[in-house]
Each structure stands twice: as C-alpha cells, then as structure tokens.
Amino acid sequence: MIVRGAHPTDRAAWEPLWQGYLAFYESELPAAVTDTTWSRFHNPAEPMLCLVAEDDDGSLLGFTNLIFHRGTWTIGDFCYLEDLFVAPAARNRGIARALIEAVYALADQRGAERVYWLTHETNTTARKLYDQVARHLGFIQYRR
C-alpha cells in the first residue's frame, strides 16, 4: 500500500469511497458539490488536496481530504484534515494511520504549524486511533 496525491484519473475509484464516507455520517451532497470539490483537489491555486491510499493492485483503499489555511495564532499555516475514510473491507490494516502520517509529513514539508481535525463523539473506533496519533484538547464545535 502507498499513500499518494490523488490524480484526476482516480475520480471513478474515489467517488464510491466518498459516497461511503457521506453515508457513514448519514449525509448527502448535491453532485455539483462533489464535482467542485474534486476539481479543487487538482487546481494548483486551491489550498485543498486529496491523498489516497492505493493497494498493490492499484485499487483505492481510502482517502483523506485536507485544506491549508492561515490562522491568527501562528505565522505558519494550519492544516485541516477535513475528511478521512477507509473502505470497510480494508480496515484494520493501518491505512487510516498511514493517511494521517502522510498528512503530517505534507504539513511539515509545507511548514504548517498545526494539523487538526474533527470527528463525531460517537466515532469510538476512529477515536481510539486519533488518541494514539494526536492530542484531544477538549474543544467543542459550534455551528450555524
């Protein structure tokens, strides 16, 4: 398995993973949002990227979507790991950890001073991993 940046030709393999991620969170998005998101990943002017985990046979096992942005608390950018998903059949193989580590490496390469993400409090399986690779600082998200 390797982790690499998504290529435009990965769309057909990425989209079922994306739909699985949305289903996990009991969400749906209009096709236009997915199309726009995918195009942003491949536009060098955008701060948004997608990394994919690829199996030895070329199939995609998972992805993470991230955004680099400025912050008011540092000079360097922050890296927001917005989405992370591993196909159910590929879980418990270290793929999520590898994707997070790839985000850390990319953030370090770009001089980001913070990598952060959110998950639902009931996502206990993922939180077990997150507690190993990051610190939970107790913040609560509010949304309009």
Secondary structure as GFF3:
##gff-version 3
##sequence-region A 1 144
A	DSSP	beta_strand	2	5	.	.	.	ID=ss1
A	DSSP	three_ten_helix	8	10	.	.	.	ID=ss2
A	DSSP	alpha_helix	11	24	.	.	.	ID=ss3
A	DSSP	alpha_helix	31	41	.	.	.	ID=ss4
A	DSSP	beta_strand	48	54	.	.	.	ID=ss5
A	DSSP	beta_strand	60	69	.	.	.	ID=ss6
A	DSSP	beta_strand	78	86	.	.	.	ID=ss7
A	DSSP	three_ten_helix	88	90	.	.	.	ID=ss8
A	DSSP	alpha_helix	95	109	.	.	.	ID=ss9
A	DSSP	beta_strand	114	116	.	.	.	ID=ss10
A	DSSP	alpha_helix	124	133	.	.	.	ID=ss11
###
